[in-house]
Amino acid sequence: MFLVKFLQSKIIRLLNSKKILRIFFYYHKFFNNKGLKDIGFDFSNKKNRKFIVQDIINKQNYSSYLEIGCFDDELFDAIKINRKVGVDPVTGGTERLTSNQFFYKNKEYFDCIFIDGLHTFKQVKKDIENSLKFLNKDGIILIHDCLPNNFYEQATPRCQFTWNGDVWKAIVECRTNKDLDVYTCYADFGIGIIFNRPNKNLLKYKSSNFSKIKFIDYHKNPYDLMNIVEYEKLKNII
Ligand SMILES: C[S@@+](CC[C@H](N)C(=O)[O-])C[C@H]1O[C@@H](n2cnc3c(N)ncnc32)[C@H](O)[C@@H]1O
């Protein structure tokens, strides 16, 4: 077990090293990017995730919090709540595990789950599915990094330091599920919000495999696709 964890953390560090990122950048530049311009999201005057997560917890009187992917505990340490669990295979939090390993052994339910681990569609989809299994009634799932500004910020494999990954595709897929109510808050690189209740704004987007949906569709109309709302409006929706 120790050896597996050690190798996992080495691989994660290697894939995020400068040289490897540069190689993937040129791979995307020559083979994948269609020269699309920045969308122009500007998060500088918006509330940050620390404010938003704590505000939701306070307003909803939540008592338990799970964070997937903690890094240097910037958010995890800031959250004030009775019970909190942080999962990260490399640094921070309270459980030195990947999210899959954690959910495999977990028996606890949470009011608020913040997903911010491995930013690939496949992993985020799995994290959402697992979180739904351990979400208390009237709980909320929040997902960080849902609004990339350009192709490179969402390209996988990761190719630069500022990286949201293709988390946005998992939000699009959830938006087509009639049993989930899904929004994206225009703040802090995009915070996805999932309620386990009937969908109030079902997205009609057909795909048999959402990992393959094209960035150009997101680039054309991110507002409709992602159901983007300002935090002020979101407070009434919650
Ligand atoms: C963007 S950082 C998290 C930042 C933190 N949530 C915050 O708001 O300050 C992503 C973290 O996810 C962790 N991570 C990578 N793969 C993971 C996995 N499979 N399960 C859980 N965490 C993972 C990384 O080690 C890294 O520390």
The ligand as a MOL file (V3000), in Angstrom:
LIG
                    3D

  0  0  0     0  0            999 V3000
M  V30 BEGIN CTAB
M  V30 COUNTS 27 29 0 0 0
M  V30 BEGIN ATOM
M  V30 1 C -6.4300 22.2410 -7.6650 0
M  V30 2 S -5.7260 21.3370 -6.3550 0 CHG=1
M  V30 3 C -6.9320 21.5360 -5.0700 0
M  V30 4 C -7.0660 22.9330 -4.5420 0
M  V30 5 C -7.9420 23.1020 -3.3080 0
M  V30 6 N -9.2010 22.3910 -3.4300 0
M  V30 7 C -8.2490 24.5580 -3.0730 0
M  V30 8 O -9.3780 24.9920 -3.3340 0
M  V30 9 O -7.3630 25.2930 -2.6220 0 CHG=-1
M  V30 10 C -5.9440 19.6930 -6.8780 0
M  V30 11 C -5.4880 18.6410 -5.8970 0
M  V30 12 O -6.0690 17.4020 -6.3010 0
M  V30 13 C -5.2160 16.3700 -5.9550 0
M  V30 14 N -5.5550 15.1640 -6.7030 0
M  V30 15 C -5.0340 14.7210 -7.8770 0
M  V30 16 N -5.5970 13.5590 -8.2200 0
M  V30 17 C -6.4990 13.2550 -7.2580 0
M  V30 18 C -7.3930 12.1720 -7.0350 0
M  V30 19 N -7.4800 11.1470 -7.9100 0
M  V30 20 N -8.1660 12.1810 -5.9230 0
M  V30 21 C -8.0910 13.2190 -5.0490 0
M  V30 22 N -7.2670 14.2650 -5.2060 0
M  V30 23 C -6.4760 14.2900 -6.2880 0
M  V30 24 C -3.8240 16.9140 -6.2390 0
M  V30 25 O -2.8590 16.2200 -5.4750 0
M  V30 26 C -3.9800 18.3890 -5.8550 0
M  V30 27 O -3.4710 18.6180 -4.5580 0
M  V30 END ATOM
M  V30 BEGIN BOND
M  V30 1 1 1 2
M  V30 2 1 2 3
M  V30 3 1 2 10
M  V30 4 1 3 4
M  V30 5 1 4 5
M  V30 6 1 5 6
M  V30 7 1 5 7
M  V30 8 2 7 8
M  V30 9 1 7 9
M  V30 10 1 10 11
M  V30 11 1 11 12
M  V30 12 1 11 26
M  V30 13 1 12 13
M  V30 14 1 13 14
M  V30 15 1 13 24
M  V30 16 1 14 15
M  V30 17 1 14 23
M  V30 18 2 15 16
M  V30 19 1 16 17
M  V30 20 1 17 18
M  V30 21 2 17 23
M  V30 22 1 18 19
M  V30 23 2 18 20
M  V30 24 1 20 21
M  V30 25 2 21 22
M  V30 26 1 22 23
M  V30 27 1 24 25
M  V30 28 1 24 26
M  V30 29 1 26 27
M  V30 END BOND
M  V30 END CTAB
M  END
